[in-house]
């Protein structure tokens, strides 16, 4: 690509846009729900017209550079022949306590249908201040000696990956945040086998916890099947949740054992879920240790990082473009957009 002298004096890129306009276009292309809306916002901001297609090319072009960079980082770190792998640069390192959560979301891929994307969020953890503590709405309250925890300063990695590749990027993000050096680390998830496996491989000593909200959903699902009437259903479900909250997992398993047989495979799986996960349901121990027991940050991450921008009407995303967008969205929502923009062009 040839540059004319005036382009060089004006510091225009090869696509004839200035670096400032390109940066604003990319930010808006990631922030908004569509490239059309982003183009309107850029036009209003900089005072010159820019088309939807130009914003799309600029945004996805930068996303392609981010994706190439993170693939190269993974190659350097995980190449078995590397004598001394190049570690990723530390960004916003967590010093005291960290939480790791992973989950999946769905994106429509052109000619393929809805496909799962896998997301990891790493958060700093601290005790809630008195003003941040809200009153419990049921009988399951924290004891005075059980600290309530706040998750903040989140960073993300998300992509159209298989479980092993998602595990690599989970580990790389943990290196950026200095998680291996944290005195206290825990992981909260919904019990998906791929999440349990890759987290165990990456962090064999980390305490893995089943998200409390997910547990309550499972129990209400079981209760609705076996107890059609509201009063006995509510009584049975609350009894089971109280047992789990207070650490009486064996009582919960015994009660589930007494339920009649069912031909519903989803119910059978939900009942068996509690026996399979019992070692990750010891909630009093988790609370006393000051570990978060909810994965709301990853649930909101799926909605904020992925669904807000990637769920669109029409034929869906070309796979390569979707992966580029997910790479760029990871940096944008991790609060590293400007730093990444300066280093990745």
NORBEL-V356967 format. One line per field, one symbol per residue. ss: DSSP state (a for helix, b for strand, c for the rest). phi: phi as a letter, one per 30 degrees, with the letter a starting at -180 (. if undefined). burial: # if it has 16 or more other ideal C-beta (glycine too) atoms within 10 Angstrom, else .. Layout:
ss: ???
phi: ???
burial: ???
This chain:
ss: ccccaaaaaccbcccccbaaaaaaaaaaaaacccaaaaaaaaaaaacccccaaaaaaaaaaaaaaaaaaaaaaaaaaaccccccccccccccccccbbbbbbbbbbbbbcccbbbbbbbbbbbbbbbccaaaccccccccccccccccbbbbbbbbbbbcccaaaaaaaaaaaaaaccaaaccbbbbbbcccaaaaaaaaaaccccbbbbcaaaaaaaaaaaaaaacccaaaaaaaaaaaaaaaacccaaaaaaaaacccccccaaaaaaaaaaaacaaaccaaaaaacccccccaaaaaaaaaaaaaaaccccccbcaaaaaaaaaaaaaaacccaaaaaaacc
phi: .dcdededddhddddicdddddddddeddcdddaddddddddeddcibdbdedddddddddddddddddddddddddcdddddbedddddbhdcccbbbcbbabbbbdceibjdbdccbcbcbdbbdddedcdcddcbdccddeccdccccahdbbbbadbddddedddddddddecidecddbbbbbacjedddeddddddbdcddcbdeddddddddddddddcbddddddddddddddddddcjddddddddddddddbcddddeddddedddcedccddedddddicdcbcedddddedddcdeccdbdjdjcdeddddddddddeddddicedddddcbb
burial: ...........##...#...############..#..######......#...##############.##..##..#..........#..##.#..#########.###.....#.##########....................#.#.#..########...###############..#..#######..###.##..##..#######.###.###.##.###.....#..###.##.###...#..##..#..........#..##.##..#..####..##..######.###.##..##..###....##...##############.##..##..#.
